[in-house]
Amino acid sequence: MILLKRWTLLLIVPALIITSSCNSDSSGEDELVGNWVSRFSFNGRARSEAVNFTIGNKTYIGTGINDELKRLNDFWEFDATTSLWRQVRPLPGVARSGAVAFSVGGKGYVGTGFDDDLNRLKDFYEYTPPTGTTDSGTWVKIGDFAGLARQDATAFSLGNKGYVISGYSGSYEKDFWEFTPGGNGSWVEKTFPGNKRQSALVFIVNNKAYFGTGINNGIVVSDFWEFDQTAGWTRKRDIANTSDESYDDDYGTITRSNGSAFSIGARGFLTTGETGSNVNECWSYDPATDLWVEKTTIEFAGRTGALGLTVAGKGYIMTGRNGNSPNDDLWEFFPDAVQVDND
C-alpha cells in the first residue's frame, strides 16, 4: 500500500544491529529490543486518520484531519531512495478522514471515509503516479465502492487485486470486497469468517495479509487472521491471553483499535492506537511460529490514528494524534537493534 512543494532531506542514522531478540540488564531483567530513530518531519500539515499507498520505492500520503478538526485532501510523495518529500496532486472530491487506500498494478486507489459534515462516503479514485520531477500525477474518479458507505475500514492489496474489509457504516461491518482494476474497476463480495469491527489494521508478509485488532460495540477484538488469495482465510492464535497455554500469558497489550502496522522482512509489526486511552506498546509477529514478541516501546507519547508505512524494506510510523493535537513527525524502526534514547 502507498503514498506525496518543498523538498526535505531525511537524516540517516545508522543502527547497531544485534543478533539476539533481547538482552539482560544488571538486575537480570530482560530488556525489550528495537530502536526507534527520529527522521525529519513530514512536509505536510500535521494530521491523523490519513491514508497511504506504496508504489515501488515511493509512498504517497494524504487526506486526514488537522488540528482545526478540518478534513484534508492534499497528497505527498516520499521517495525512500533519496529521502525526499514533495507535494503532488490533491485527491479530487471532498476532503475526508478515515478513508482507505491500496495500490495495484502501479496505481494507487483511495476511497470511502467521511467528510466535515460527517457524511460517510463510498466514492473511489485512481491515481497514476508522476513520470518526472515536474509531474504531479493524475487522479481519475472510478466506480463507487460496492458496499455501504463507511469510515474506518481496512484495505490492502495482493497480486493484482485490492481488498476492503470491515468498517463502520452506522453499524459495525465485517463484509469483505475484492477489487479488480480496469476501466471503472469492479467489486466482488467475498467471505470473511471473523468478527465485525472498525479501525482494524493489516500487514503483508510473504504475499499473505494478516488482519486483526479493531473495536466492535465498544470492545477491542482479539481474533487474528491470515488471508491467502488461493486458500482464503485461516484463523491464527488470538492476540490476547485466551488459551490455557503459556505462550500468550504476556499478551495483555496487543489488542487495540486505530493502531498502525508495517512489515520488515518476514515479520509484521503493530504499535500505537487506543484501548480507552492511547497506547504505544510495539509488538512483532512471526508468521512462521504464529507467535508475538514485545519490542521496544515507541519513544514518543502514545497516539491514535497514526500511519504505518512499509517502503523499500523499511518500516515507519508517522502522524497520528494525542487528544486533539495531531503530529507531523516520522520515525523509522530497527527491530533488532538496542534502543538508543533520543537518537
N, C-alpha and C positions, 0 to 999 in steps of 0.2 A: 504494500500500500504506500501512498506517495505524498512530495509537496513543493514559487516564491516571487529608492531609487538610489538607494545608496549601496555601496559595497562595503563589507566588513570582513576583516581577516580574523579568523579564529586562532587563538593561541594554542599551539600544540604542545602538550605537556607529556613527557614520557611517563609510563607507569612501571613500577617494579613488579615483575611477574614472578609468582611463586608457584610451586607445583602442588602443594597440599591444599586441602579445602578449608582448613582452619589451622590456627596456631594457638599456643597456650601462653598466657602471661605468667608472671612470677607467683601468682596466687593459685595457679593450677586451673583457672577457669578458662574455658575456650573463648577465643575472640572470634567475632564474625569477620569474614573475609570479603573484600571487594572495595574498590577505590572509586569514589565519585570525584570527577575533575570538572571544575567550572570552566566553561567556554564563554567567549564574548556573547553578549545578549542578542536576542532576536531583533532584527531591524524594525519590525512592525510594532504596532501598538500592543501593549500588554493585554492579555485576554485569557479566557478559559473557554471550555466547551468548543474548541476548534476541531478541525479535521486535517488529516494529511494523507497523501498517497505518494508512492515512490516509483520512479521510472529510471532504471539504470542506477547511476551514482548520484542522482538528483532527487530531492524530496520536495514536495510542494505543500505549503501550509496556508490555511486560510479559514475564513468565517470565524465564529465565536462571539463572545460577549465581552465588552470592555468595562472600565471602572465606572462609567456612567450608566451601566446596565443597558447599553445600546448594542444591538447586533451589528455584525461586520460582514462585509463581502470581499475584502481585499485578499489577494493571494501573493505568496512569496516563494521564491525558489532558493534552495540551499544546495550548492554543489559540494559534495563531500570530498572530491579530489582536489579542489582549490580552497576549500573552507570559506567560500564567498556566498553572500546573500545578494539577491536582487528582487525587486518587485516586478511581478508580471501582471497580466490582465486580470481584473477582478471577476468574480463569479457573477453572471447575469442573474436576473430575477431579484427577489427580495433578500436583504441581509438576513442571516439566520445563525442560530447556535443549535447544538445538539443534533447535528446532521451526521451523515455517513459518507465515507469516501473509500474508493479502492482503485486499482489500476489493472487494466487488461490490454494486452497487445500494444503496449507502448503509449496508451492513452489513459487519462485519468477520468474518473466518474464521481460526481458529487450530487447528493440529493437528500430529501426529507429534512427533518429538523423543525424548528418553529421560529416565528418572526417576533418583532417587537410587540405586536398585538396578541401574542401567544396563540396564534393560529398554527396548527400543525400542518406540515407540508408533505407533498408527495412528488413534486417536480424533480426532474433529473437532468443533468448537464454533462456533456462530454468535452474533455479538454485535450487539445493537441498541443504538445509542448513546443517551446521555441526551437527554431532551427539555427539561431545565431544570437550574438550578444545584443543586436538591435531589435530582435523579435521578442514579443511578449506572449506568444502563444495565442490560441484561438479556442473560444467556447462555443458550443452548439447545443441548443436545447433538444433533447431527445424525448422519447415517450416517458410518461409518468411511471413511477414505481407502481407495481400491480397490487400491492397490499394496501391496507388502510394508511392514511396519512399518519405520521408518527414522529416522535422525538426519541432521542437516546437509544436508538437501535445500534447494532454492531455489524460491521461489514469487513469482508476480507476477499482475497482473490486466490485462486489456484488454477494453474494452467491457463486456459483461455476463457475462464468463466469468473464472474463476480458473484458474491453472495451477500445477502442481507438477512439478518435474523433478529428476532425479539424486538423490544422497544415498548413505548407507551403511546397508545392511541386514544387515551381516555380510559383505557383499561390495559392491564399488562398483557403482552403478547408473547407467543412462542413460535409463530409461523416462520418459515424458512424458505427463502426465494433464491433461485438461481438466475443469473443474468447472462445472456449471450449478446455480445456486441454486434453491430452491423445495422446500418440504417437508423431507425429509432430504437433499436435494441429490442430484445424480447425477454419476458419474465416467465418462469415456470415455478410453480409452488412445489416444494419438496417436503419431506417429513423430518421433524426433529422430535425425539422422544423425551427430552428433558423438561425442566420446569420453565414456566413463564418467567420473564424478568425484563428489566430495563437497566441501562448503564452497566452492561457487562463488558468484558474485554476478550481479545483474541490475539494469539501469536502463531507464527508459522515456523515449523521445524521440519526439515526433510520432506517438503511438499505435503505436509499434513497440517491441518488447522487445529488448534487447541483452544477451546472455548469454555468460559466459566465466569464465576463471580456474578455480581449484579444484585438487584433487590426485587422482591416480589411481595406486594402487600405489606411493605414496611419491614420485611425480614430479609437479611442477606442470605443468599442461597449457597449451598455447598456442593452441589453436583458439578462434575467436571467431565468434559467430553473431548474426544478426538474425532475429527472428520477427515475421511479419505474419500476422494472422488469416486473410487471404484467400490470400496467396501461400505461406504456410508458412515454412520455414527457408531462409535464404540464408547461405552461409559468407562471412565477411568476411576481410580480411587477418589473418594471425596476429599475436598480441601479443608476439612475440619476433623476434629477428633471424634469420629463416629464409629470406629471399629474397636474390637477387643484386643487388637494387637498393639505393639509398642511404637510402630513406625510413625503414627500420627499423634503421639502424645503431646508434641510441642507445636501442633498445627493451629494454635489459637489465634494467629493474626493474619491468616491468608485471606479469608473471606472479607469482602468489601464491595462497595459499589463505586462507580465513577472513577475507577482506577486507570492505570496506564500500563502498557506492556510492550515488550520488544523481544527480539531474539538475537543471540550471538552464537554462531556456530550451531551446535547440536542441542542447545539449551534455550528455554524460554524464561523470561523474567517478568515479574509484575511488581509494581510499587505504587505509591500514592493512593488516593481515594478516600473513602469515608465509611465509618460504621457508627453514625450518630455524631461523631466528631472526626476531624481529619486524621489520617494515619500516614505514616511514612516508612513502615517496615517494607523491606525488599525480600522477595523470595525467588529462588531459582528452581526450575522444573526440568528434570531429565526424563524424556520420553522412554529411554531405554530401560529405566528401572521403575517408572511411574512413581517417583518419589520427589519430594520437595526439600530444599535446604535453605535455611535462612541465611541471607547475605547481609553485608553492612548496611545499616540504616542510612537513608539519604541524609546529607548534611544540612540541607535546608529544611525549614519548617514544613510540617505535613500540609498537603494541599489536595484539592479535588479538581476534577476536570482538566487534568494535565494531558499532554500528548506523549505517547511513547513512539519513538522513531527507530526503525531499522533501516540503515542505509550504508552501502559499501562495507557490509560486515560489521558495522559498529552499532552500538545501542545508545540512545539518548533519551533524556526526559526534558521537557520544556513546557513553559507557560503553566496554566492552572491558576487556581485562586486560593487565598486564605481569607475566609469570610467573604467580604465583597471586594477584596483587593486582589486584582489579577497580577500575574507575573509575566516577565519577558525574558527570564534567564534560560540558559541552556547548559545541561550537564551531560557529560559522557561517562559511561560506566565501564570499569575494567574489573570483571567478575573474579579474577584470581589474583589480584594484587592486594597488598597490605594497604589499609586505609591510611592516607596522609592527610591530616586535617588542614582545611583552608588552602588546598592547592588548586 
